[in-house]
Amino acid sequence: MPTRRTGCGQRVAAVACLGKRVGTETKSNFIGNDVVDDRLVGPRIEVVDELGSLVTEEASVLETSGALHAAKSSGSRLAHMGLRRSEIDARLAELAAVDARLADRAKANAARYRAEHGISDEPYAFPTYRSAEEKKVWVHKWWVWPLRFFYRHLPIGIRSRIKRIAT
Amino acid sequence: MKIAWTGGLVGFVPEHCDLRRGMRRTVAKFAARTRADFVYGDSLHTTDDRYEEPMQVLRPGWSPERLRGHNYVGDVVFATEEVVAAAGGAEFLSALSAHDRSLRLSERAQRHERMARFLYVADWRHASPGADVVAVREHCLRLGITGACEVDGASAVRVRRTLTTRPRVAVIVPTRGTHAQVWGRDRILAAGAIASLRATSTYPHLEFIAVLDHDTPADARREIEAAGGAALTCIDYDRPFNFAEKVNIAALHTDADYLLLLNDDTEIVSPDIVETLLSYFEDRDVGLVGPTLLYEDGTIQSAGHFFNPVPYDYYRGHSADIPGASNMLRVAREVSSVIAACALTPRLLFEKVGGLCTKFPGNYNDIDYALKLRMVGKRTIWTPLAACHHFESKTREPVMKPADVAELGARWRDMLERDPYGHPALQRYQFVWKSNRPGQRSVDEAVGPTAPIASK
């Protein structure tokens, strides 16, 4: 099984907000290769060349946070993948573009559905069951009371049939 | 067994079932209109009380995963003559159990359709779907599904698939280092989620990516890092809250084969949760799998989403022991979406559909993702074979942002209003699968959506 945990001690950059910088005080890092992996047998050490790929422009002071065998976090995967901050933003934009293409298709389908069902273009809101609400109101009008009284005093067989027909 | 022939279709009607009047012609018309070669429908079940209205069994749309669990399509099915001939002929099929027959016919059919009409009447004893474990075993053999078939009670078969590969899984945990009381103890939620997965999971090839908000407290960060150990990568995130973007960024930082989206307020229950979720991807057309989510007190938080007509979690707040309508909580089945609080998806597929949509910073990004997957021909599966606690507050007021809802509707209105795994005759605005009878309409239904889910 390939393992990529090398614990190169590289800070993983904040990938969003290009204008902002990531303070070094937020995290202390581990420097050196991670040789402890309690979940995997036979950890492998990888030498990662491109250590600076995702580091923010601001120089970071990398500190060890204890013994070398107790890695806190590892940015090795990022470094290994060779992703730069600008590349991440570009790939995020790619994802957004794919999403937009699918959304366009979905919106076209939804528009076709609206046209088929004569639904207006106004912004969607979760529907309420107006018909049931109106039925309840109607059933409880005072002028229905005699009918309801009459219905309730019918033999159960007739009531059952009326209900079945109504259903 | 009665065999009904109509318009190129063969109907299998067991002795205990009566086809309703006019249904042969209706089914033939329906099949011709939809070009279906396998048709099933709803049923009515009479009780011993002659004054009582018959029970209604409404069936969801085509759900092959569920059919493996039990014969949810009912005892009466129709298939084209070609499909029947390919499956062994009417005489051979009529001698089989209903479950076996449905499985064999469905394997040969190309287009399976549910007709939302009452097709037949039977006794109440036949209202629950039956299950035939031998038939399921043979079905799995025929389809090349490797795994164990277990009988769950007398009503369902649980198919535990065997993993044939051991791909790498990246667990993505977006967090801001929140701490909360869980089972009476205060803890950093993300650290607890990661630690529980590392300690409990039997799957070896896991890596963790925590996406930390810039305002994550230093002590929380330290605890998260300690919980993840060498397997953890931390990514700082300093934009305004956007769950979808955090997940997307994490996904770009791994080359693992699968992504396990895991909220920080979770804790796994099943040690084999990763293996179980992964096993469904042996089917190439599966795009997203989610487990049962449980509240802190063990009640159900979600057994998959359904759109009724707004998105709801099945059986939210109900006991995890209940079987659900027609034993639906006993078997794995297709759903419209699952909560991204714990869900597994292939990384390449995630990228292919553009990841989670950042226009849904908090709610509905999981629904949008699942529907995008459906658009590219992938299924979403919910499974009862794995469980995970989700410590979402039950008392939290769900926040429905009109802009999110408008965007969701602009994209998916047709799918929201026509959930294939729902039914047009269900009682709406309910968490449960319940038929809509005029005499049983509840106040909830009348007043509309009072608490549709806010899925984060």
Interface residues (C-beta under 8 A of the other chain):
Chain A: M1 P2 R4 R5 G7 V12 A13 A14 V15 A16 C17 K20 V22 E25 T26 K27 D34 V36 D37 D38 R39 L40 P43 A70 A71 K72 S73 S74 G75 S76 R77 L78 M81 L83 I88 R91 L92 L95 A96 A97 V98 D99 A100 R101 L102 A103 R105 A106 K107 N109 A110 R112 Y113 R114 I119 P123 Y124 A125 F126 P127 T128 Y129 A132 E133 K135 K136 I156 G157 S160 K163 R164 A166 T167
Chain B: Y51 E53 R166 R168 R198 P204 H205 L206 E207 H214 T216 A218 R221 R222 E225 A226 G228 G229 A230 A231 L232 T233 C234 I235 D236 Y237 D238 R239 E245 N248 I249 L252 H253 T254 D255 P309 V310 E351 K352 V353 G354 G355 C357 T358 L371 K372 M375 V376 M400 P402 V405 A406 L408 G409 A410 R411 W412 R413 D414 E417 R428 Y429 R437 P438 G439 R441 E445 A446 V447 G448 P449 P452
